[in-house]
Amino acid sequence: MSAAAFFDLDKTIIARSSTLAFASHFKRAGLLNKRALLKAAIAQSYYRMFGADHEQLERIREELGEMIRGWERTHVEEIIEETVDEVVSPLVYAEALFLIDDHHRHDRPVVIISSSPVEVVGPLGRYLGADEVIGTVSEVDEAGRYTGRLEFYAYADGKATAIRRMTEERGFDLAECFAYSDSATDLPMLEIVGHPVAVNPDKELKAIAVDRGWTVLDFERAVTLRTRLETIPAPVPVISGAALAAGVAAGLAVWVLRNRRKVVG
């Protein structure tokens, strides 16, 4: 039976909130006013420094639902498709790219699963080389406009439910699957796989990961995807916790051996 690798997106593969990263482009398209843009910028800065707990994520979800009510879904999709390279290219962690590449070399499908809207996660997934994506699905009316309500929220237990459904449909073995996340809100997802990995973990997740002997990885180096993977010097991640699972160890061991005498900037 095959296995898959499930990656959270924000602060796991990219260095900030994927949804808020598009705020300036929505403003340019006339969808946001200056006040909303400033609020998004403040939220982005806070998120980059401190992350977000359950209460904050719930508040963001409610505010985003209210903000996008009445927007045309096709218009939003067009904006994201046109600007995804500009928005995300400098924000991608080199360590995450090598992990994605390593899983592909071991014939494991890579799935990005994020609470961000599927309209954002889809293009990002294709851009990052993921095989499939799972994101939050917003309700639209008959005219194709957002109602402000959700059909599916890819968050907490919702992520675990989606992963179970996918593993049943694809025939994956959960005990052989990998999951990567930075937040304790993703514990339901991490707990159902055989190889949970805490990436840039918040305080709560780090304590849990250390207590349970999970792998802990610190990603620091943001790179541009305009540079071919082969030309990026392999980074040396900071590793703590139990021994890495075999699939991840292979890729990370190469990084360490190639760069043990180098200082990564």
Buried (B, 14 or more C-beta within 10 A) or exposed (E): EEBBBBBBBBBBBBBBBBBBBBBBBBBEBEBBEEEBBEBBEEBBEEBBEEBBBEEBBBEBBEBBBEBBEEBBBEBBBEBBBEBBEEBBBEBBBBBBBBBBBBBBEBEBBBBBBBBBBBBBBBBBBBBBBBBBBBBBBBEBEEEEBBBBEBEBBBBBEBBBBBBBEBBEEBEBEBEBBBBBBBBBBBBBBBEBBEBBBBBBBBEBBBEBBBEEEBBBBBBBBBBEBEEEBEEBBBBBBEBEBEEBBEBBBEBBEEBEEEBEEEEBE
